[in-house]
Amino acid sequence: MNLSLLVDLYELTMACAYFTYKRKTRASFDLFTRELPPNRSYLVFCGLDDILSYIKNLKFTKEDLDYLRKQKLFPDDFLKYLSNFKFQGDIWAMPEGTIFFAKEPVIRVTASIIEAQIMESFLLNTVNLQSMIASKASRIVEAARGREVFDFSLRRTHGQDAGIKVARAAYIAGFSGTSCVLAGKLYNIPVIGTMAHSFVMSFRQEMDSFLAYAETFPTRTTLLVDTYVTRKGIENALAVGQYLKEKGFRLKGIRLDSGDLVNLSKLARSLLDKAGLNYVKIFASGNLDEFKIDALLRRGAKIDNFGVGTHMGVSIDAPALDVIYKISEVTDERGRFLPTMKLSQGKVTYPGRKQVFRLQDRKGRYLKDILGLEKEKIRGRPLLIKVVQNGRLIYKSPSLDKIREDFLNDLSRFPKELRSVYSKYKYPVIISPGLKRLRQALAHQLRTRQ
């Protein structure tokens, strides 16, 4: 899809002024987050696949240009320039699923200043949503302690596109599947579904609804047992479980969606086991998140799987990341790249072309990150890799399952304290000596120059 007009207007007005005064100027921009949100000790980078697709398809169509012409803001020579617009710069990025921290660039764009500026809003929009959701989803997976977690968020996400992207980001972070069928089709994510209370209520008796569903889907029946009286619902599910067993099938699970999930799950587990249905899973849903799941399991809930919707799908406790896109170097009249930085109080940035280096011990466990200048000789694995060169995609995105596998392996290498729901642990991110010196010297220069 062509998304050339998915920009804030000031991207185009600045680009127009650049066209007049700085047409040959090149610049580098970094995309990063200033601070971690509350209750977050790490973030998960997502959205690169969409960014690469955006770069590949970025152009201004005749319809786009006709619309811009109607705004009566832009001269014809600038619109003519846009008619032949194509990204021709370089992009460095962390692979999707990479864990990152505050102040670490996850994307670096080096291009003509017009090209780099026009991309800003799309990059921020994409990384904000998908990284925010993946980070929340990862915390939920950790809280579930090895139990399967499924995405039920579609009906509460902020629009159609978000519903699909949430399913993908959550799967990368370790969710086992989604209720969103379109996401399943697009990304080959396992899809899951049980039944709604309306299905139960459409029959005269609860048992009739259970039998109808079991007859229709005998190999994958999960029964929602809390529409009326939960204990009776569990007992009806037991009867259906025995019925399926006699026919050579197995009841897959029961779902609890309300009430005291701890005691109800204990009751259900006891009754199921006594009835010889110890293989039946207990599924829980209902406004769950990492905090509630952690509390349920601490109290001994007998829950095997979780369905998580709203609280994950909108990252309810941290609904936005403080992602920013800031210029770090710009060419002078002779074409030399010169570092630059922002000095606003509380919003000072780091200048120059940078790299993030991740250090580990002999067992592969991560010790710290170093944010340094790209050409500094720093021990550690560089996290930013080149994905676009001279406008050409040179990076092939791995499969979603490979991204997920790499992320889960990566997360296991960090200290256990980092992954706790209530973690206060701060992973060390060190500023290199070279970057410190550059920042101090440049800050003095900029203040003098202004």
N, C-alpha and C positions, 0 to 999 in steps of 0.2 A: 504494500500500500504506500502511495506517495503521501508523505506527511510534511511537505515543505512549508506549509503555513501553520504548522503546529509550533509557533514561536510567539513570544511576547512581542508587541509592536516595537519596543525599543531595540530589539535585536536588529530589526530592519532599518530603523532610523539611524542607529549607530553604523550599520553596514553602509548605508547611503553616504554618511559623512566620511567614513573611511574611504569609500570609493573616490571621493573628491580629493581628500588630503593624504591618505595613506594606502593608496591602492597596492603598492608593492611591499608594504610592511608585512612581516611574518611575526608570529607570536606563539608562545606555549601557554596553555591553560591547564590547571589541575582541578580535578573534581574530587572532593573529600568531604568529610564531616568534621565540624569543629569539635563537637563534644558527643559523648555517648548519651543516649536518653537515660532517665532514671531506671533502675533495675535492669540495666544492660551492662554486661561486662565484655561483650564482643558483638560484632556485627558480621553478617554474611553477605558477600557481594553477589548480586544477581542482576540480570538485565542485559548482559553483554550480547547475547544472541539477537535480541531485538535491536540493539544499537548497530550491529554489523549489517542487519537487514535494512535499517534506516539509511546507512551510508550508501549501500549498494543502490538504493532506489531514489536517492535524494535528487530532485530536479523540480524546477518551476514550470508548470504546464501553462498553456495558453489561458485556461480558465483562471489559474492562479494570478497570472499577470493582469488579466482583465479586471479582476477584483481589486488588485493593488492600484491599478490605474484610476479606478473609481474613487479611491481615497484622496486623490489629488494632493498627495504628499511627496511623491517620488518623481524625479525627472526622467525623461524618456531614455537617456543614456544609461541610467542605473537599471531601469527595467530591462533594457536590451542586454545588459551584463547578466542579469538574473536569468534571462531566457537561455543562456548557455552555461548556467551555473553547474558545477560539478565539484564535489570534494576531491582535492588532489593532495591532501596533506598526509601526515603520519599520525597514528594513534597507538599508544601503549596502554595496556589494561591488565588488571589482575584477571586470571581465569575465573569463570563463574564458579561459585561455591567457595571461593577463598575467604578465609576469616580475616577481618581487618579491624583497625582501631582508629580512634580519633586522630586527626591530622595526617593520616596516611592517604596519599592519592591512590584512588582505585582506577582512575583514567587520566591519561595525559594526552592532550591534543597539541600537535605542532603543525601549523598550517598558515596560510594567509590569514591575516587578522579578520578579514570578512568571513571566511569559511568557518574559522574557529568560533566566532561570535554567534553566527546564525544557528549553530548546533546547541547552544547553551541550554535552552529551556527543555528541549527534547531529552537531552542527557540527564538533566536533573529530575525531570518527571519520571523517567524510566527507572533510574537507580533508586530514587526515593521509595517508590511503591514496592518494587520487587525485593530490594535489600531489607526494607523495613519488615515485610511479611516473612521473608526467609529467617530473619533474626528472631522474630517472635515464634515462628513455628519450631525452630531448633530448640528453644527453651522448653516448649511444650513436649517435644520428643524426649528431652532429657528428663523432665519431670515424670514422664510415664514409665521410666525405668525398664525399658525393654518391651513394654506392652505396645501393641500396634495402635497408631493414631490415624484417624481419617478426617479429611477435609469436608465439612458440611456447610461451608460459608457462603455459597453462591447467592442465596436469597438476601443476604445482608451486606454484600460487598458494594463498593461505590461504583456501580455501573457494570456493563457487560464485559468490557475489556478487563477491568479489575478482577472480576470473577474468574476469568480464565487464567490471568497471570498469577493470582493468588494460588490456584491449584498447582501451577508449575513450580512456583517458589517454595511452597510447602513440601512438595515432593522432593525437591533438591535437599531440603533440610531434614528429611527423614520420615515424612508422613508416608503411610503405606498405600494411600489411594485417595480418591475424591468422589463426591457425589455428582460432580459436574460432567455430564456426558460429553459435551463439546471439548472440554479440556482433555478428557480421555482419548477422544478421537485425534485431536491435534498433536498431542504430546505422548501418546501411547502410555498414559497413566492408568493403572487399574481403577475401575469404577465400582462403586459400592452403593447399595440402597436397601432399605428395609421396607417400612410402611409408615404412613402418617396416621395420626389419631382419627382423621376424617375417614380413612378406610375402615377402621374398626367401627366408627359411629354410623357408617352407612348400612351396616347389617343390624338386624334386630337383636342379635345376641353376639357377644364378643367371640364365643366359640365358633360361630358360623364364619366370622371374618378370618379367624385363624385357620380353619379348615380350608376355606376358599383359597387362601394364599398358599397353604402347604400343598394343595392339589395342583396349583398352577406352577409352583416353583419347588418341587420336592427335594431338589439337590442343594438349594440355597435359601432355605427358609429361616428368617430371623423375625421373631414376633415381638411387637411393641406391647408391653404388658401393663402399662400404667394409665390407660384411658379412664378406667372406672375405679375399681378397688385393686390395688397392685397385687396383694397376696392372691386374690382370686385369679387375676391375670396370669400369675406365675403357675398356679395350679392348672389352669386351662392349657397353658403352654406345655406342662408336663404331659397332659393327656395327648396333645398333638404330637409330642415327641415320641411317646410310646406307639402311637398310630403309625408314624413314619417309620419307626424301627421295625415294626411288624411287616411293613411293605418293602423293607430292604434299604431304607434311606435313613439319613441322620438329620435331626434338627440341628441347624447350624448355630443358632444363638437366640437369646432374648435381649430386649433392649429396655433399659430403665432410663426415663427421661425427666423424672421429677421426684420430689420427696427426699427422704433421708437415704441417700445413695449408699452410705456405709452399711447401715443395718439391713436395708432391702437387698443389697448384694450378698450379704452374709446369709440372709434367709434363703435367697434364691439358690445360692451355691449348696446349702445344706439340703434343700428339697430336691434339687437336681441330682446330687450325688446319691441320696437315698433311693431315688427312683432308677438308678442305674444309667443316668444320663450325664455322667461326669465329663463327657466330651463336649457338652454344650457350652458355648462361650457366653459370658455375661458382658454385654455391651452397654456403655453408659454415654449419655449425651445431656445437653441442657445447660447452655451458657458456661461451658467449661473453659479453663485456661490453665497455664502452668501452676498458678497459685492454688486453684481449686483441686487440680489433679494431685499435686504434692500433698495437700492436706488430706485428701481422701485416702491416699496410700499410707500416709503416716498413721491414720486411724484404722488401718487394717481392712480397707474395702476389698472385697473379692471381685474385682473388675478385671476383665481380660483385655478389653479394647475400649478405645474412647473415640467418640465423634465430636469434633471441635468445630464450631461455626463462627458466630459473630466476633467473639473476643480475639480470635486469631485473624479472621478475614479483614478486620479493620485495625488490627493491632491496637486494641482499645485503650491500653494504658500508655502507649507511645505512638500516636497515630501519624507522626511525621518524623523524619530524620532531618537534622540540621545540615543537609548537604549543600555545598556551595561549589561554585565554579569560578576560579580566580586566575587571572593572568599572572604568570611568574617570570616571563622574559619576553622581550620585544626587540626587533631589529632597529638599528639606527640608520642614518642616511647612507652608510657604507655597507649595509646588509649584515652587520655584526650583531649577534644576539647579546643583549645586555639584560642582566637580571633586574627585576622590579618586584615591588611588594606593596602591600597595603599597610598603612600605619594607624588606621582608625582605632580609637581606644577600645580594647576588648576584642578587636577583629584583625589583629596583626597577622599577616600570612608569611609563609616561607618562600624566599625567592629562588630563582634558578631552576634548572632541569634536574629533577630529583628521582631517586629510586628508593624502594623499601627493601631492606635486607632482613631476612629472618634467620636467626641463629638457633642451632639445636645442639644437643649433647650427643655423645657417641651412640646412645640408644634411640636416637631420632626424636627425642622429646624437645619441644620448643622452649627456649630460654628467654628470648627477648627479640624485639625488632629494633632496627636502627634506620631512622629516616635520614638519608644523606644525599649528597650531590651525586649525580649519575656517574661521574668519572672518578669519584673517590674510591680508593682501594679498601674495601670493607669486606671482612669475612662474613659469609652468610649467603643464603639463597635469594637472588633478586626476585621479587614478586611481580613486578610489571614486565610484561612481554609485549613485543611488537605484534599488533594484529592487523594493522593497515599501513601500507607503504606506498607513498605517492598516489593515494586514493584507491589502491588496489588491495582487496582483502587477501591477506597472506596466512590467515589463521583459520583452520577448520574446527568449528565447534564440536566437541565430543558429544556423544549421545547423552540424553538426559540421565540414563542409568549410570553412565560413567562419571558424570558430574556429581551425582548423588553419592556414588561410591567414594570418589576422591574427597568430597567434603566430609563424610563421616569418618574416613581414615584420618583426615587432617585434624578434625576436632579432637580425636582421641589422643593426639600428641601434645595437646595443651594441658597445663596443670588441672587436676580434677576440680580445684577450687573455682576455676573460671566458669565451670559448667553448672554450678549450683544455682537453684532458683533465686536464692537470696544472697547471691555472691557479692561480697565487698572487695573481692580480689581485683587488683589492677595489674594487668599484664604490662611489663615494662616496654615502653616505646622511647628509645633514646635518640636525641638529636645529635648528629655527628659533629665532631669538632669543625670540619670544614664548613658545614652549613651554618653553624653558630657564628663563625667568623664572618661569613658572607652577610648574614643577616644584620649583625651589629654594624659592620662597615657601611652597608647599603642604607640602613636606617639613618645613620649620621649624614650620608650624602644627600638623601632625599629631603631631610629637614633643612639642610643648608640650601639646597637648590630651590625649595619652595619659598 
